[in-house]
Amino acid sequence: MVIFGSLHCWFCNGRYEHTMHDAIACAVSHNWLYHPGVDTKQEFHKTIENPRVRLFQRRDFITHSGLPSDFKIDCDALSIEDWETLAFLVRKKFTFSHVIGVPTGGIPFAEALEPFCVPDSPNLLLVDDVFTTGASLEQVRTACLCDWTDRKILGVVVFARNPTPEWIYPIFQMWG
């Protein structure tokens, strides 16, 4: 199993560190999310509402997948209300019983989607903020396939820099 860094769990007595596979299992059991180094939901919300961060930044940047880019899409600029509006759009298109945010960019998205979970839906929803190569989503999907053999796994991203596989649906797709 690939260890995807250690992830802090708010529910496991507040201080356990998990591998990605453990984190996904724990997220499902708690129906909650992860963010490294943040102890409370309130602290997490403070980290995502930074008024000085711009959503689009024209500068040299190395993406999470290690690829160079001359601009950054920084979803830390989105407010809680922005995430809730994006969640509203997603719930109009998909039903899902559980939602898992890919650390760390997908966590506020998953939190906004959580109220829209439908217990009897056959779908598990994986979400992230920006898709470049899809490696992070594929890692989470692979781990979920071990535990969720009875569910269809769907992916949703806010922005896709590149074309996505059939199972991932971008809200905003850049031209390729």
MARLUM-911760 format. One line per field, with one value per residue (C-alpha): residue number from 1; residue in one letter; chain; x, y, z. Coordinates in Angstrom, 2 decimals, m for minus. Layout:
k	(NUM/...)
r	(A/...)
c	(A/...)
xx	(X/...)
yy	(Y/...)
zz	(Z/...)
END
This chain:
k	(1/2/3/4/5/6/7/8/9/10/11/12/13/14/15/16/17/18/19/20/21/22/23/24/25/26/27/28/29/30/31/32/33/34/35/36/37/38/39/40/41/42/43/44/45/46/47/48/49/50/51/52/53/54/55/56/57/58/59/60/61/62/63/64/65/66/67/68/69/70/71/72/73/74/75/76/77/78/79/80/81/82/83/84/85/86/87/88/89/90/91/92/93/94/95/96/97/98/99/100/101/102/103/104/105/106/107/108/109/110/111/112/113/114/115/116/117/118/119/120/121/122/123/124/125/126/127/128/129/130/131/132/133/134/135/136/137/138/139/140/141/142/143/144/145/146/147/148/149/150/151/152/153/154/155/156/157/158/159/160/161/162/163/164/165/166/167/168/169/170/171/172/173/174/175/176)
r	(M/V/I/F/G/S/L/H/C/W/F/C/N/G/R/Y/E/H/T/M/H/D/A/I/A/C/A/V/S/H/N/W/L/Y/H/P/G/V/D/T/K/Q/E/F/H/K/T/I/E/N/P/R/V/R/L/F/Q/R/R/D/F/I/T/H/S/G/L/P/S/D/F/K/I/D/C/D/A/L/S/I/E/D/W/E/T/L/A/F/L/V/R/K/K/F/T/F/S/H/V/I/G/V/P/T/G/G/I/P/F/A/E/A/L/E/P/F/C/V/P/D/S/P/N/L/L/L/V/D/D/V/F/T/T/G/A/S/L/E/Q/V/R/T/A/C/L/C/D/W/T/D/R/K/I/L/G/V/V/V/F/A/R/N/P/T/P/E/W/I/Y/P/I/F/Q/M/W/G)
c	(A/A/A/A/A/A/A/A/A/A/A/A/A/A/A/A/A/A/A/A/A/A/A/A/A/A/A/A/A/A/A/A/A/A/A/A/A/A/A/A/A/A/A/A/A/A/A/A/A/A/A/A/A/A/A/A/A/A/A/A/A/A/A/A/A/A/A/A/A/A/A/A/A/A/A/A/A/A/A/A/A/A/A/A/A/A/A/A/A/A/A/A/A/A/A/A/A/A/A/A/A/A/A/A/A/A/A/A/A/A/A/A/A/A/A/A/A/A/A/A/A/A/A/A/A/A/A/A/A/A/A/A/A/A/A/A/A/A/A/A/A/A/A/A/A/A/A/A/A/A/A/A/A/A/A/A/A/A/A/A/A/A/A/A/A/A/A/A/A/A/A/A/A/A/A/A)
xx	(0.00/1.25/1.37/m0.10/1.42/m0.08/m3.51/m4.91/m8.31/m10.59/m12.61/m10.02/m9.38/m8.09/m4.51/m4.20/m2.26/m3.47/m2.29/m4.60/m6.30/m6.89/m8.07/m10.67/m11.98/m12.09/m13.75/m16.49/m17.00/m17.17/m18.80/m16.24/m13.06/m9.37/m6.98/m3.35/m2.43/m5.88/m7.53/m11.08/m13.64/m13.52/m9.75/m10.28/m12.79/m10.31/m7.75/m10.09/m11.33/m8.28/m9.39/m5.87/m5.65/m6.61/m8.32/m6.22/m2.57/m0.31/3.09/5.37/4.05/4.63/1.31/0.56/1.31/4.78/4.15/5.22/2.56/2.60/m0.55/m2.09/m5.72/m5.83/m9.14/m8.16/m9.61/m13.12/m15.38/m17.63/m20.53/m18.65/m18.17/m21.85/m22.90/m20.67/m22.17/m25.65/m24.75/m23.34/m26.36/m28.60/m26.72/m25.72/m26.99/m24.50/m24.55/m21.08/m18.63/m14.87/m12.65/m9.19/m6.76/m6.34/m8.09/m11.20/m11.97/m14.00/m15.85/m16.74/m17.87/m20.23/m21.58/m22.11/m25.64/m26.74/m25.88/m28.77/m28.42/m29.90/m27.89/m25.58/m22.92/m19.80/m18.60/m14.90/m14.17/m11.16/m10.60/m8.24/m7.60/m4.28/m3.27/m5.82/m3.19/m4.59/m8.15/m6.97/m5.14/m8.26/m10.44/m8.14/m8.31/m12.10/m12.55/m11.26/m13.92/m16.80/m17.41/m21.17/m20.96/m20.36/m17.55/m17.98/m15.49/m16.22/m13.65/m14.19/m11.53/m9.96/m6.73/m6.77/m9.31/m10.62/m11.41/m15.07/m15.73/m14.59/m16.90/m15.43/m17.61/m15.22/m13.13/m10.16/m9.55/m6.79)
yy	(0.00/3.49/5.79/9.12/11.18/11.16/12.62/14.03/12.68/14.93/12.02/9.44/11.08/14.05/12.87/9.71/9.83/7.68/6.37/7.20/3.79/4.18/7.74/6.71/3.95/6.37/9.09/6.68/5.42/8.98/10.39/13.20/14.61/15.22/18.11/17.86/19.86/21.27/20.27/21.61/22.32/26.01/26.14/24.38/27.02/29.77/28.13/28.25/31.82/33.92/37.14/37.89/34.72/35.08/32.20/32.60/33.56/34.20/32.91/29.93/27.09/23.36/21.50/18.87/16.27/17.75/19.40/22.99/25.57/29.31/29.88/28.54/27.81/28.38/27.19/28.44/31.69/30.19/31.02/28.59/30.06/29.41/25.74/25.49/26.86/24.36/21.59/22.79/22.39/18.89/17.64/18.68/16.25/13.34/11.39/9.76/8.00/9.10/11.79/11.74/14.76/14.11/15.79/18.61/20.51/18.34/18.62/21.86/20.60/17.33/19.18/21.31/18.18/16.14/17.46/16.17/12.52/10.16/6.96/4.59/5.92/3.36/6.04/6.98/10.47/11.42/15.13/17.35/20.99/20.90/18.00/17.92/14.27/12.62/10.67/11.66/10.75/7.44/6.59/7.27/5.40/2.35/2.31/2.70/m0.17/m2.55/m1.46/m0.36/m3.23/m2.58/1.11/2.95/5.46/8.88/11.75/15.45/18.23/21.98/22.70/20.32/21.49/18.44/15.94/13.62/9.89/8.91/8.51/12.07/15.01/18.54/21.52/23.76/22.17/24.04/23.61/21.17)
zz	(0.00/m0.81/2.18/1.19/3.99/7.42/7.90/11.12/12.20/14.22/15.50/16.55/19.90/17.96/17.55/15.44/12.22/9.32/5.99/3.08/3.29/7.06/6.56/4.00/6.26/9.17/7.08/6.11/9.65/11.01/7.88/8.11/6.65/7.21/7.13/8.28/11.36/12.09/15.35/15.04/12.36/13.35/12.75/9.42/8.33/9.21/6.93/3.93/4.29/3.53/1.82/0.53/m1.57/m5.23/m7.00/m10.17/m9.83/m12.81/m11.67/m12.05/m9.98/m9.48/m9.31/m6.68/m9.35/m9.86/m13.22/m13.91/m14.68/m15.34/m13.27/m10.11/m9.30/m5.53/m4.15/m0.69/m2.05/m2.10/0.83/2.65/0.68/m2.58/m1.59/m0.61/m4.00/m5.80/m3.63/m4.57/m8.25/m7.72/m5.78/m8.68/m10.95/m8.66/m5.69/m3.32/0.04/1.14/0.10/0.58/0.02/m1.35/1.08/1.24/m1.54/m1.62/2.08/2.11/m0.97/0.76/3.86/1.79/0.05/3.22/3.94/0.53/1.19/0.43/2.50/m0.08/m3.05/m4.68/m5.33/m3.40/m4.32/m4.33/m4.65/m5.19/m6.02/m9.03/m11.41/m13.25/m13.75/m11.46/m9.50/m6.09/m7.06/m8.51/m5.26/m3.20/m5.70/m5.57/m1.77/m1.86/m4.33/m1.63/0.85/m1.37/m3.78/m3.71/m4.68/m7.91/m7.41/m8.98/m8.94/m9.11/m9.33/m9.36/m12.00/m14.51/m16.13/m18.45/m19.79/m17.07/m17.10/m17.62/m13.89/m13.00/m13.75/m13.76/m12.96/m14.93/m17.70/m19.20/m22.88/m23.77)
END
